[in-house]
Every structure is written in C-alpha cells, then in structure tokens.
C-alpha cells in the first residue's frame, strides 16, 4: 500500500502544479489581451476628423506592394484629419499588399499633396465605388500644422454659420 500512496501523492502534486501553471498562463494571456485593447482604444483616432465633401480631389496610386504604379484617379474626400482621410473612389485596389498613395486636394483654397497608405477598404452599397481609409505618412510638422489650421478654420466657420 505504501507504493500506491506514493503514486497517488505524486499524481496529486502533479495535478496541483499543473493547475497553478495553467492559471498563471491564463492570467498572462488576459493581461496581454487587455494591453492590446488599451492600445487600440488609445490609437483609434488621435486627431479630430472633419466631415467634408471635396469632390475635385485626386488620388495618385504610387505603389502596390513592390510594384510602381503611378496612376491617377479622381476621388471624393469625405473626411480629413491630421492623421489621415476617408475617400471614395471607383478604383478597386487590392489590399493583400500595401498600397501607397498621394492625395492631392484643396482645403480652404490651400493646396495639399500628402503621402499615405491605404489601411481600410469598404465596398459601397451601390457596388460601383469603394471607401478607403488612408493613413498619412511622413507628414512634416509644418505641413501637419498647416493642415490642422485649415481643418480648425473650416470647423469654426461651420459653427459660426450654424449659430447665426
């Protein structure tokens, strides 16, 4: 009976140690998930996003993956911020590879040509155009400040109009 009791004791100790290790691993996984959720919430939208209707805008597709494209497309900018823009285009771009673009547009009669990368694509209901979320890249501080200044000026103008 002594050997049997030793085997049972070893099995019980093994089960207890395994349970403790499993619980610790689950806590670490939960902490990592919570950190990722917190990062997503913080990074979601860092900049004020202004709804606009800029129809005379141009999207220049620079690269798809490693392939230079250099094609132009008329597009409509539906929202803009210091971090990026939302545009509507008839181009059906593949997003399996990174797509780099340059947006050319006017905001308050100020000309902008900003490099970016497409980070989101939504097929529109009428299925003959697409909504793309573009994240601006390599924006210099003066260019970002100029963009923010025009966004704020346009928003202030809208607020003054709605108050009157």
C-alpha positions in Angstrom: 0.0 0.0 0.0 3.0 2.3 0.5 3.9 2.4 -3.2 0.3 3.1 -4.2 0.1 6.0 -1.7 3.3 7.5 -3.1 2.0 7.2 -6.7 -1.3 8.9 -5.7 0.6 11.7 -3.8 2.9 12.3 -6.9 -0.2 12.4 -9.1 -2.0 14.9 -6.8 1.2 17.1 -6.6 1.4 16.9 -10.4 -2.2 18.0 -10.9 -1.8 20.9 -8.4 1.4 22.1 -10.0 -0.2 21.8 -13.5 -3.2 23.8 -12.3 -1.1 26.5 -10.9 1.0 26.8 -14.1 -2.2 26.8 -16.2 -3.7 29.6 -14.0 -0.6 31.7 -14.3 -0.5 31.3 -18.1 -4.2 32.3 -18.3 -3.6 35.4 -16.3 -0.7 36.4 -18.6 -2.8 35.9 -21.7 -5.6 38.0 -20.1 -3.1 40.8 -19.3 -1.8 40.8 -22.9 -5.3 41.0 -24.3 -6.2 43.9 -22.0 -3.0 45.7 -23.1 -3.8 45.2 -26.7 -7.4 46.5 -26.2 -6.0 49.6 -24.3 -3.6 50.3 -27.2 -6.3 50.0 -29.8 -8.5 52.4 -27.8 -5.7 54.9 -27.4 -4.6 54.7 -31.1 -8.1 54.6 -32.5 -8.4 58.2 -33.6 -5.7 60.6 -32.4 -6.9 63.6 -34.5 -10.2 65.5 -34.9 -11.9 64.2 -38.0 -13.8 66.7 -40.1 -16.5 65.6 -42.5 -16.0 67.3 -45.9 -17.2 66.8 -49.4 -14.1 67.5 -51.6 -15.1 66.3 -55.0 -12.3 67.7 -57.1 -9.5 65.6 -55.4 -7.0 63.3 -56.9 -5.6 60.1 -55.6 -2.3 59.2 -57.1 -1.6 55.4 -56.6 2.2 55.3 -56.2 2.9 51.7 -55.3 1.1 48.4 -54.8 3.4 46.1 -52.9 6.8 46.5 -54.6 5.3 47.5 -58.0 5.4 51.1 -59.0 2.0 52.1 -60.4 1.9 55.9 -60.8 -1.8 56.1 -61.8 -4.2 58.9 -61.1 -7.9 58.7 -60.1 -10.4 61.4 -59.4 -11.8 60.8 -55.9 -14.0 62.4 -53.3 -12.6 63.1 -49.8 -15.4 62.5 -47.3 -13.4 63.2 -44.1 -10.0 64.5 -43.2 -7.8 64.8 -40.1 -4.2 65.4 -39.4 -3.7 61.6 -39.3 -5.5 60.6 -42.5 -8.5 60.8 -44.7 -11.5 58.9 -45.9 -12.0 58.9 -49.6 -14.5 57.5 -52.2 -13.0 56.1 -55.4 -14.1 53.9 -58.4 -10.7 52.1 -58.3 -10.9 48.6 -56.8 -7.5 48.3 -55.2 -6.2 45.0 -53.9 -5.3 45.3 -50.2 -3.4 42.0 -49.9 -0.3 44.1 -50.4 0.4 47.5 -49.0 -0.9 50.3 -51.2 0.8 53.7 -51.1 -0.9 56.8 -52.4 -0.6 60.5 -52.6 -3.7 62.6 -52.1 -4.0 66.0 -53.9 -6.7 68.3 -52.6 -7.7 71.8 -51.7 -9.0 72.7 -48.2 -10.0 76.4 -47.8 -8.2 77.2 -51.0 -5.0 75.7 -49.6 -3.3 73.1 -51.7 -2.2 69.8 -50.1 -0.3 66.8 -51.6 0.1 64.2 -48.8 1.6 60.7 -48.9 -0.3 57.9 -47.3 -1.1 54.3 -47.1 -4.5 52.6 -47.5 -5.4 50.9 -44.2 -9.1 50.2 -44.8 -11.4 49.4 -47.7 -15.2 49.2 -47.7 -17.2 48.2 -50.7 -20.1 50.7 -51.1 -23.7 49.6 -51.2 -24.2 50.6 -54.9 -21.1 48.4 -55.6 -19.6 50.8 -58.2 -17.3 52.7 -55.8 -15.2 52.0 -52.7 -14.4 53.8 -49.5 -10.8 53.8 -48.5 -9.3 54.9 -45.2 -5.9 56.5 -45.7 -3.3 57.0 -43.1 -1.0 59.9 -43.8 2.8 59.0 -43.7 5.9 61.2 -43.3 3.9 64.3 -42.6 6.3 67.1 -41.7 5.5 69.2 -38.6 4.9 72.4 -40.6 2.7 70.5 -43.1 0.7 68.9 -40.2 0.3 72.3 -38.5 -0.9 73.8 -41.8 -3.5 71.0 -42.3 -4.7 71.3 -38.7 -5.0 75.1 -39.1 -7.2 74.7 -42.2 -9.4 72.0 -40.5 -9.9 74.1 -37.4 -10.7 77.2 -39.6 -13.3 75.3 -41.6 -14.9 73.8 -38.5 -15.0 77.3 -36.9 -16.6 78.7 -40.0 -19.3 75.9 -39.9 -20.0 76.6 -36.2 -20.4 80.3 -36.8 -22.8 79.7 -39.7 -24.9 77.3 -37.7 -25.1 79.7 -34.7 -26.5 82.6 -36.9 
